[in-house]
Amino acid sequence: MPIKLIFGALISAAVLTSAVESAADEYHVKGAFVLNFAKFVEWPPEVFKTSTDPIVICVLGENPFGPGFDKAAEGTLIASRPVRVKYLSDAQQAGQCQIAFVSASQRKLSKLLLMAAQNGSILTVGESEGFTASGGVIGFKLDGDKIRIEISTAAADRAKLHISAKLLSLALAAGKK
């Protein structure tokens, strides 16, 4: 899928957030963002053993996204890699993930995830207050009825992740200063 169409999908998801009416809608949008983040991030080559290894998206704790998240990931290819979703109860397992999401309801796991991810190339995504300030790469914030993203380029650099300028500009346009 051309980058313009992918970026358009992210922009559309951001626009749709202006009408977030329930937690289910909120997590539907956040799930779409998490799946699409992989299209705008490059991991160091040593993260994958082979060119066909999957991009593994891990959700720590309970799944806030619902069954549609797994269905959306099923059959998805990003840079010729299949996408797999795993659910983890232990943050120490985050080393097997390229993307690790932890919801605000799993605050204890959030701190453990950030500690476990310190020496890895993991795109950490969270929604607790201060997630990026605590070392997370991408944080979701609710701004009225809109979902915003914050990106810590310092955390991305520490994780040796290259985040595309298009995703960075979306975060900047979404209120990152």
C-alpha positions in Angstrom: 0.0 0.0 0.0 1.5 3.4 -1.0 2.7 5.5 1.9 0.2 8.3 1.0 -2.7 6.0 1.4 -1.4 4.6 4.7 -0.8 8.1 6.0 -4.3 9.1 4.8 -5.7 6.2 6.8 -3.9 7.5 9.9 -5.1 11.0 9.3 -8.7 9.7 8.8 -8.4 7.8 12.1 -7.4 11.0 13.8 -10.3 12.9 12.2 -12.7 10.2 13.3 -11.6 10.7 16.9 -13.5 14.0 17.0 -16.7 11.9 17.5 -15.4 9.5 20.1 -18.6 8.6 21.9 -17.7 5.6 24.1 -14.7 3.6 25.4 -15.4 1.0 22.7 -15.0 3.7 20.0 -12.0 5.1 21.7 -10.2 1.7 21.7 -11.3 1.0 18.2 -9.4 4.1 17.1 -6.4 3.5 19.3 -6.2 -0.1 18.0 -6.1 1.2 14.4 -3.3 3.6 15.4 -1.3 0.8 17.1 -1.6 -1.4 14.0 -0.7 1.4 11.7 2.3 2.6 13.8 4.3 -0.4 12.4 4.0 1.1 8.9 5.9 4.2 10.0 8.7 2.7 12.1 11.9 1.0 11.1 13.6 -1.4 13.5 17.3 -2.2 13.4 18.0 -5.2 11.2 19.2 -7.4 14.1 15.6 -7.3 15.6 14.5 -9.9 13.1 16.3 -13.2 12.5 14.9 -13.6 9.0 13.3 -11.4 6.4 10.0 -13.2 7.0 9.8 -12.9 10.8 6.6 -11.3 11.9 6.1 -8.0 13.5 4.8 -8.9 16.9 2.3 -6.5 18.6 1.9 -7.3 22.2 -0.8 -6.1 24.5 0.0 -6.3 28.2 -2.8 -7.2 30.5 -6.4 -7.3 29.4 -7.3 -6.6 25.7 -9.0 -3.2 25.7 -9.4 -3.3 21.9 -11.8 -6.1 21.6 -11.9 -9.0 19.1 -11.8 -6.7 16.1 -8.1 -5.9 16.9 -7.0 -9.5 16.2 -9.2 -9.7 13.1 -7.7 -6.5 11.8 -4.2 -7.8 12.3 -4.9 -11.2 10.7 -3.6 -11.3 7.2 -1.9 -7.9 7.4 1.6 -7.6 5.9 3.9 -4.7 6.7 7.1 -4.5 4.7 6.5 -8.1 3.6 6.2 -9.2 7.2 3.0 -10.7 8.7 1.6 -9.1 11.8 1.0 -11.2 14.9 -0.8 -10.2 18.1 0.2 -11.6 21.5 -1.3 -11.0 24.9 1.1 -10.9 27.8 0.5 -10.9 31.5 4.2 -10.3 32.3 6.1 -7.3 31.2 9.3 -9.3 31.2 8.0 -11.1 28.0 8.1 -7.8 26.1 11.5 -8.7 24.6 9.6 -10.9 22.1 7.6 -7.8 20.8 8.3 -5.1 18.3 5.4 -3.1 19.6 4.2 -3.3 23.2 0.9 -1.6 24.2 -0.2 -1.1 27.8 -3.5 0.5 28.8 -4.0 3.0 31.6 -5.9 0.4 33.5 -2.6 -1.6 33.7 -0.6 1.2 35.3 1.7 -1.3 37.3 2.5 -3.1 34.1 3.3 0.2 32.4 6.3 0.9 34.7 7.5 -2.7 34.4 7.2 -2.6 30.6 9.4 0.5 30.4 12.0 -1.1 32.6 11.9 -4.3 30.6 12.1 -2.4 27.3 15.2 -0.3 28.3 17.7 -2.4 26.4 15.5 -3.4 23.4 14.2 -2.0 20.2 10.6 -2.0 21.3 8.1 0.6 20.2 6.4 1.1 23.6 2.9 2.6 23.4 0.8 3.6 26.4 -1.9 5.8 27.6 -1.2 6.5 31.2 -0.5 10.1 32.2 3.2 10.9 31.7 3.9 7.7 29.7 6.4 9.4 27.3 7.9 11.5 30.1 8.6 8.2 31.9 10.5 6.7 28.8 7.7 5.4 26.6 8.0 6.1 22.8 4.3 6.9 22.0 1.6 8.0 24.3 -2.1 8.5 23.7 -3.8 11.4 25.3 -7.5 12.4 25.2 -8.0 16.0 24.4 -11.8 16.5 24.9 -13.2 14.1 22.4 -10.0 13.8 20.3 -7.3 11.2 20.6 -3.8 12.8 20.4 -0.4 11.1 20.2 2.8 12.2 21.8 6.1 10.9 20.5 9.3 10.9 22.5 12.1 11.1 19.9 14.6 10.6 22.7 13.0 7.3 23.7 12.8 6.2 20.1 16.5 7.0 19.6 17.4 5.0 22.8 15.4 2.1 21.3 17.2 2.5 18.0 13.9 3.0 16.2 13.5 5.3 13.2 10.1 7.0 13.2 9.0 8.4 9.8 8.7 12.2 9.5 5.1 11.6 8.5 4.2 10.1 11.8 6.2 12.7 13.7 4.3 15.4 11.8 1.0 13.8 12.8 2.1 13.9 16.5 3.2 17.5 16.1 -0.1 18.4 14.4 -1.9 16.6 17.2 -0.6 18.9 19.8 3.0 17.7 20.6 5.2 20.7 21.4 
